[in-house]
Each structure stands twice: as structure tokens, then as C-alpha cells.
Amino acid sequence: MYQSFEELEVWKRACQLAVRLYGLLTDCRDYGLRDQMQRAAVSVASNIAEGSERGGRDFARFLAIARGSAAELRTQLYIAARIGIIQENTMRELVEETKQIAKMLFALAQFLKTEL
């Protein structure tokens, strides 16, 4: 299967998303929303890593938490675009990436259920 969470494509994409979001929000003065968005983005990758290291049923549970964080971030992206923190086209691109990551998380969780 895999040796470490660093090999998982979903983890790599979640990390890339978090790094991109940090870059986009560098000059954002809405510190509350910025911090919330950054925490949600980091939470996706972090929960994948933590669950992977715990293994077993815990992994599937942490993948569900990561999916929840991706949905939280998606909501915050919609809000950020509506209040002018990020551009509409950037929001659409990032929303699509969060949806793809969520699908990957769901598929990985389904796979784990067959392996347990």
C-alpha cells in the first residue's frame, strides 16, 4: 500500500493547498477569517498525517475529520470571495481543489474499510 503518509497524493495536495492559501492571505487584514481559513487548510493535511500514523479505524475517523475541515475551508472561501478578500476565479479554483481532495479522502476511507 504505502510506507508513510508523505507518499499519499491526497496529503501532498492538501499541503499544497495550505501553502497556496497562506500565500494568498499574506496581506489579508481580516485576521479572524484569515486565521480560520489557514487553520482549516492545515487541518486537512494534519488529520491525514495523524490518522495515518495511528492506523486502523482511527485512520478512517481522521480522514472524516479532514473532509470536514475541507468543507469548512470551502465555506470560508465562498465568504472570502463575497467580501472581496480573494478574487472570484481564485475562489472557484480553490473550491474545486477542496472538492477533489474531499473525494480522494472519501475514496481512501472506503478503501480502508475493505482492508480492516
Secondary structure, DSSP 8 states (H G I E B T S, - for coil): --SSGGG-HHHHHHHHHHHHHHHHTTT---HHHHHHHHHHHHHHHHHHHHHHHH-HHHHHHHHHHHHHHHHHHHHHHHHHHHTTSS-HHHHHHHHHHHHHHHHHHHHHHHHHHHH-
